[in-house]
Each structure stands twice: as structure tokens, then as C-alpha cells.
Amino acid sequence: MGFFGFLLLGLLAGAIAKLILPGRQGGGWLITLLLGVVGALLGGWIGGLIFGTGLQEFFSLTTWLLAIGGSILVLLIYGLVTNRRTHHG
């Protein structure tokens, strides 16, 4: 998968993760893109460790599930960090 394909995957995975998670996460499209790309990387890494597979082709269901799962995890962590900062800052 090329660089722009990976960015598109990260943007879409981040947007889908925001739709799946309840509540309101801060950040616009740039934050969604960054968190989605980080989440896709994390999902691919975890998928490699646990399932022996990582991010493959752009249109692979495994790639999308790993990227969205990783993005959800990153968004949860981001929400905890920013929520803590707003309440205790």
C-alpha cells in the first residue's frame, strides 16, 4: 500500500472510529487523520503480534478491521488524556 493509500486508510479509519465511539471527541479532520494513521499503525502492529497478520492491501477486510480497531484504541486513549487535562488543568 502506498503512502497516500495509507493516509486515506488512516483518515477513513479515524472517522469510522469517531462514529463508533459514543460521546464527543475533540479535534477536527487533522486530528482525526493523525489519530487514524497512528491507530492504523498500532492496529497493524497488534495484528502482527496476535494474529500473525498486519496491514495488507487497501481493500482487504483484515486491513480495515485492524486499522479501525487500532483507531478506536487510540481515540479512547486520546479521550482519556484530553479529558483529564481539561478537568485537572
Backbone as a chain_set.jsonl record, in Angstrom:
{"seq": "MGFFGFLLLGLLAGAIAKLILPGRQGGGWLITLLLGVVGALLGGWIGGLIFGTGLQEFFSLTTWLLAIGGSILVLLIYGLVTNRRTHHG", "coords": {"N": [[0.857, -1.169, 0.0], [0.575, 2.192, -0.84], [1.886, 5.432, 0.183], [-0.07, 7.535, 0.085], [-2.372, 5.997, -0.033], [-2.258, 4.824, 2.457], [-2.545, 7.102, 4.073], [-5.166, 7.808, 3.362], [-6.51, 5.533, 4.264], [-5.986, 5.821, 7.021], [-7.341, 8.249, 7.563], [-10.018, 7.581, 6.948], [-10.394, 5.369, 8.657], [-10.037, 6.602, 11.14], [-12.21, 8.394, 11.083], [-14.363, 6.582, 10.992], [-13.943, 5.299, 13.432], [-14.47, 7.448, 15.158], [-17.196, 7.709, 14.677], [-18.136, 5.311, 15.711], [-17.468, 5.339, 18.43], [-19.037, 6.335, 21.446], [-20.096, 9.58, 22.636], [-18.397, 12.78, 22.561], [-15.59, 13.462, 20.833], [-12.835, 15.586, 20.828], [-11.212, 17.697, 18.373], [-10.439, 18.207, 14.936], [-10.472, 17.452, 11.416], [-7.739, 17.15, 10.915], [-6.672, 16.178, 13.333], [-8.178, 13.835, 13.433], [-7.147, 12.524, 11.181], [-4.425, 12.222, 11.933], [-4.684, 10.692, 14.324], [-6.003, 8.515, 13.258], [-4.089, 7.483, 11.465], [-2.039, 6.839, 13.261], [-3.502, 5.009, 14.752], [-4.021, 3.068, 12.783], [-1.426, 2.159, 12.306], [-0.852, 1.143, 14.881], [-2.876, -0.799, 15.07], [-2.101, -2.508, 12.967], [0.372, -3.346, 13.975], [-0.377, -4.642, 16.385], [-2.034, -6.591, 15.261], [-0.115, -8.048, 13.87], [1.359, -9.083, 15.998], [-0.526, -10.591, 17.508], [-2.226, -12.04, 15.689], [-0.592, -12.74, 13.618], [-0.731, -11.387, 11.243], [-0.74, -8.379, 9.356], [-1.213, -5.004, 8.221], [-2.443, -5.171, 5.009], [-3.414, -5.248, 1.764], [-5.141, -2.349, 0.448], [-7.897, -2.767, 0.048], [-8.463, -4.913, 1.658], [-10.301, -6.746, 4.027], [-9.236, -7.474, 6.493], [-7.2, -5.564, 6.824], [-8.735, -3.227, 7.098], [-10.271, -3.815, 9.418], [-8.259, -4.093, 11.365], [-7.123, -1.512, 11.236], [-9.294, 0.157, 11.952], [-9.904, -0.869, 14.486], [-7.478, -0.311, 15.832], [-7.566, 2.473, 15.624], [-9.815, 3.07, 17.164], [-8.86, 2.318, 19.675], [-6.731, 4.167, 19.96], [-8.206, 6.572, 19.884], [-9.723, 6.267, 22.218], [-7.695, 6.39, 24.165], [-6.703, 8.962, 23.584], [-9.001, 10.447, 24.222], [-9.144, 9.976, 26.984], [-6.771, 11.193, 27.863], [-7.055, 13.911, 26.992], [-9.437, 14.562, 28.286], [-8.759, 14.317, 30.948], [-6.866, 16.309, 31.108], [-8.433, 18.589, 30.69], [-10.145, 18.631, 32.881], [-8.434, 18.66, 35.063], [-6.666, 20.621, 34.532]], "CA": [[0.0, 0.0, 0.0], [1.37, 3.398, -0.953], [1.798, 6.449, 1.226], [-1.37, 8.205, 0.039], [-3.366, 4.991, 0.328], [-2.195, 4.674, 3.909], [-3.164, 8.293, 4.65], [-6.607, 7.695, 3.159], [-6.943, 4.5, 5.205], [-5.962, 6.415, 8.36], [-8.411, 9.24, 7.67], [-11.307, 6.884, 6.982], [-10.452, 4.554, 9.883], [-10.244, 7.542, 12.244], [-13.584, 8.894, 11.008], [-15.248, 5.477, 11.384], [-13.765, 5.105, 14.873], [-15.211, 8.526, 15.83], [-18.622, 7.402, 14.57], [-18.432, 4.143, 16.543], [-17.329, 5.662, 19.853], [-20.031, 7.27, 21.967], [-19.553, 10.808, 23.192], [-17.844, 13.749, 21.627], [-14.15, 13.59, 20.891], [-12.381, 16.855, 20.265], [-10.307, 17.62, 17.232], [-11.028, 18.265, 13.608], [-10.028, 16.455, 10.444], [-6.301, 16.896, 11.046], [-6.513, 15.27, 14.479], [-8.737, 12.546, 13.011], [-6.165, 11.923, 10.281], [-3.25, 11.804, 12.707], [-5.052, 9.583, 15.211], [-6.329, 7.373, 12.41], [-2.838, 6.904, 10.965], [-1.405, 6.194, 14.422], [-4.326, 3.842, 15.067], [-3.785, 2.038, 11.768], [-0.108, 1.58, 12.613], [-0.997, 0.349, 16.104], [-3.681, -1.981, 14.731], [-1.252, -3.407, 12.182], [1.387, -3.918, 14.861], [-1.054, -5.599, 17.269], [-2.45, -7.711, 14.416], [1.072, -8.857, 13.605], [1.742, -9.791, 17.229], [-1.54, -11.54, 17.98], [-2.787, -12.892, 14.641], [0.411, -13.058, 12.595], [-1.026, -10.653, 10.016], [-0.725, -6.932, 9.555], [-1.908, -4.26, 7.182], [-2.13, -5.772, 3.721], [-3.906, -4.433, 0.662], [-6.097, -1.314, 0.836], [-9.256, -3.291, 0.021], [-8.531, -6.12, 2.474], [-11.125, -6.611, 5.228], [-8.329, -7.557, 7.641], [-6.556, -4.258, 6.95], [-9.707, -2.267, 7.619], [-10.622, -4.153, 10.804], [-7.112, -3.743, 12.214], [-6.963, -0.058, 11.261], [-10.393, 0.737, 12.727], [-9.694, -1.274, 15.876], [-6.376, 0.489, 16.365], [-8.028, 3.859, 15.73], [-10.697, 3.147, 18.33], [-7.988, 2.281, 20.845], [-6.025, 5.457, 20.047], [-9.193, 7.588, 20.246], [-10.035, 6.105, 23.642], [-6.556, 6.921, 24.92], [-6.715, 10.41, 23.356], [-10.107, 10.989, 25.004], [-8.766, 9.945, 28.404], [-5.71, 12.185, 28.103], [-7.581, 15.267, 26.852], [-10.459, 14.752, 29.311], [-8.039, 14.507, 32.208], [-6.214, 17.611, 31.018], [-9.433, 19.65, 30.789], [-10.715, 18.657, 34.226], [-7.416, 18.894, 36.092], [-5.723, 21.622, 34.051]], "C": [[0.902, 1.231, 0.0], [1.103, 4.387, 0.171], [0.42, 7.114, 1.256], [-2.511, 7.239, 0.349], [-3.423, 4.801, 1.833], [-2.805, 5.885, 4.604], [-4.683, 8.25, 4.519], [-7.192, 6.651, 4.109], [-7.011, 5.076, 6.619], [-7.083, 7.414, 8.57], [-9.764, 8.556, 7.798], [-11.455, 6.04, 8.25], [-10.687, 5.447, 11.1], [-11.666, 8.074, 12.266], [-14.579, 7.814, 11.431], [-15.157, 5.231, 12.888], [-14.506, 6.187, 15.65], [-16.71, 8.275, 15.783], [-19.025, 6.268, 15.509], [-18.424, 4.5, 18.026], [-18.423, 6.62, 20.302], [-19.351, 8.514, 22.538], [-18.947, 11.681, 22.113], [-16.334, 13.832, 21.848], [-13.772, 14.908, 20.234], [-11.507, 16.63, 19.047], [-11.056, 17.627, 15.918], [-10.472, 17.17, 12.72], [-8.544, 16.154, 10.572], [-6.017, 15.94, 12.2], [-7.04, 13.88, 14.131], [-7.757, 11.807, 12.115], [-4.966, 11.395, 11.063], [-3.558, 10.615, 13.615], [-5.396, 8.333, 14.422], [-5.083, 6.687, 11.879], [-2.105, 6.192, 12.099], [-2.171, 4.927, 14.802], [-4.14, 2.717, 14.067], [-2.439, 1.363, 11.991], [-0.184, 0.665, 13.835], [-1.785, -0.932, 15.829], [-2.888, -2.992, 13.924], [-0.204, -4.098, 13.04], [0.772, -4.971, 15.782], [-1.507, -6.819, 16.473], [-1.294, -8.63, 14.082], [1.48, -9.679, 14.815], [0.753, -10.905, 17.571], [-1.948, -12.545, 16.905], [-1.782, -13.288, 13.567], [0.127, -12.399, 11.256], [-1.046, -9.164, 10.327], [-1.547, -6.258, 8.482], [-1.467, -4.79, 5.831], [-2.543, -4.826, 2.611], [-4.954, -3.451, 1.174], [-7.51, -1.881, 0.946], [-9.415, -4.597, 0.8], [-9.361, -5.856, 3.733], [-10.255, -6.636, 6.486], [-7.656, -6.211, 7.89], [-7.506, -3.254, 7.589], [-10.078, -2.546, 9.069], [-9.493, -3.796, 11.756], [-6.965, -2.236, 12.342], [-8.056, 0.6, 12.108], [-10.256, 0.372, 14.202], [-8.578, -0.484, 16.539], [-6.78, 1.939, 16.55], [-8.962, 4.052, 16.916], [-9.861, 3.173, 19.607], [-7.274, 3.615, 21.035], [-6.99, 6.574, 20.434], [-9.6, 7.487, 21.718], [-8.927, 6.686, 24.512], [-6.508, 8.444, 24.793], [-7.818, 11.078, 24.176], [-9.794, 11.013, 26.49], [-7.743, 11.024, 28.728], [-6.275, 13.606, 28.028], [-8.656, 15.562, 27.887], [-9.807, 15.026, 30.661], [-7.409, 15.894, 32.234], [-7.224, 18.747, 31.205], [-9.981, 19.747, 32.218], [-9.686, 19.003, 35.3], [-6.467, 20.016, 35.7], [-6.01, 22.937, 34.604]], "O": [[1.874, 1.298, 0.752], [0.21, 4.194, 0.996], [-0.188, 7.244, 2.318], [-3.515, 7.64, 0.938], [-4.497, 4.636, 2.411], [-3.503, 5.736, 5.607], [-5.402, 8.612, 5.45], [-8.255, 6.867, 4.692], [-7.986, 4.847, 7.336], [-7.711, 7.433, 9.628], [-10.565, 8.913, 8.661], [-12.53, 6.006, 8.848], [-11.454, 5.088, 11.994], [-12.269, 8.197, 13.332], [-15.535, 8.101, 12.152], [-16.169, 4.985, 13.543], [-15.108, 5.9, 16.685], [-17.423, 8.588, 16.737], [-20.135, 6.267, 16.042], [-19.265, 4.026, 18.789], [-18.707, 7.605, 19.621], [-18.169, 8.486, 22.878], [-18.982, 11.363, 20.924], [-15.871, 14.225, 22.918], [-14.332, 15.287, 19.206], [-11.116, 15.504, 18.742], [-12.17, 17.112, 15.813], [-10.057, 16.111, 13.19], [-8.128, 15.015, 10.36], [-5.223, 15.009, 12.065], [-6.432, 12.871, 14.487], [-7.557, 10.602, 12.269], [-4.547, 10.253, 10.873], [-2.794, 9.651, 13.671], [-5.115, 7.218, 14.862], [-5.014, 5.459, 11.841], [-1.61, 5.079, 11.923], [-1.572, 3.903, 15.131], [-4.103, 1.546, 14.445], [-2.324, 0.143, 11.88], [0.351, -0.444, 13.827], [-1.415, -2.011, 16.292], [-2.984, -4.196, 14.164], [0.077, -5.283, 12.861], [1.324, -6.059, 15.944], [-1.385, -7.95, 16.944], [-1.46, -9.848, 14.016], [1.896, -10.83, 14.682], [1.154, -12.026, 17.884], [-2.012, -13.747, 17.161], [-2.1, -14.095, 12.693], [0.684, -12.807, 10.237], [-1.342, -8.759, 11.451], [-2.457, -6.854, 7.906], [-0.274, -4.854, 5.535], [-2.048, -3.701, 2.543], [-5.582, -3.686, 2.207], [-8.249, -1.506, 1.857], [-10.402, -5.309, 0.616], [-9.147, -4.859, 4.423], [-10.515, -5.898, 7.436], [-7.553, -5.766, 9.033], [-7.13, -2.522, 8.504], [-10.189, -1.616, 9.868], [-9.737, -3.256, 12.834], [-6.711, -1.73, 13.434], [-7.769, 1.502, 12.896], [-10.47, 1.217, 15.072], [-8.718, -0.038, 17.679], [-6.381, 2.573, 17.527], [-8.908, 5.077, 17.595], [-10.129, 3.962, 20.514], [-7.218, 4.136, 22.149], [-6.633, 7.441, 21.232], [-9.798, 8.504, 22.383], [-9.198, 7.393, 25.483], [-6.297, 9.14, 25.786], [-7.607, 12.143, 24.757], [-10.142, 11.969, 27.183], [-7.844, 11.691, 29.757], [-6.002, 14.422, 28.908], [-8.78, 16.704, 28.328], [-10.268, 15.879, 31.42], [-7.42, 16.57, 33.263], [-6.897, 19.763, 31.817], [-10.25, 20.847, 32.701], [-10.034, 19.576, 36.333], [-5.551, 20.336, 36.458], [-5.307, 23.901, 34.301]]}, "num_chains": 1, "name": "protein.A"}
